[in-house]
């Protein structure tokens, strides 16, 4: 019967329940993307949507690889707000300010090929599907973190927006989006 062996030829140990015993080192996909491929990024911006039902952040993936968002941090100083995340939006952003994602590997010159904009008004995009609504509590001390263990995934040429719903925050929403390319 074939066995699984370690590099020196010793067969792997199996317990009474027929389970392999092993020591493993694990790492997140984001860490692997950063450490091995220098393809993990953070996008930092602040925007005041100046109303409700306003698209204030736009991100479109122009890379062939999947762009995976694994964490979002947000805070607002004045009013508690709701922010919808919509995937699959279409159109061209109106008068946005470009944001360059920062590579999370010190010294790396690798650049993420995306269209990334924010605006202190409506970017005026259409369509899309709401995949999450973030409740940003003004009384929370610090930035609220939202993890996406399954990832918010943008294939090539797909986009998302953050849309302020319900209440106009009357001040900047501070945001950090953490993402990486799946190699």
C-alpha positions, 0 to 999 in steps of 0.5 A: 500500500502506498504511503505519504513520506516526509523528505527523508523517506519516513512514512507519515504517522496515522492515528487510530482514527486513520487521521494523518498527524502533521505540524502545519504552518498556515497563512492567510491568502492576503499574507501569501499575496503580499509576501510571495507576489508583492500584490497586497494593497491598501486604499486610503481616502476620505469623502463626504457624500453630501447627501443620501443615495450617493456613490462616493467610492468606485473601484474597478479591477483592470488586472487579469487576476481576481481582485479580492477585498478582504477588509474594510475600515470606516469611521465618521465623526458626526452622524451614524450612517449606513453604507451599501456595497454594490458589486457589478456597477456600470458607467463611468464615474462623474468627476471623481478624484483618483486614488493610487492603492499603496503596495503593502510590501515596503520597497515594492514598485509593483502597482495595482492596475485599477480605476479607483476614485472617490468624490464629495458628491455622487459618482453617478454610477448605475446598476449593481447588486447590494452585497452588504450594508455597513452600519458606521456608528459615530460613537464607536471609538476608532475605525470600525472593521468589516472582514470578508472571509469569502472576499468581495471579488472583482474579476477583470473589468468588474467594479464596485461602489460604496453608496451612502444610504439613509442619512447624510453624514455631513462630514468625511467618511474615513475609509481604508480598503484592504485588497490583494490579487489572487495569483 
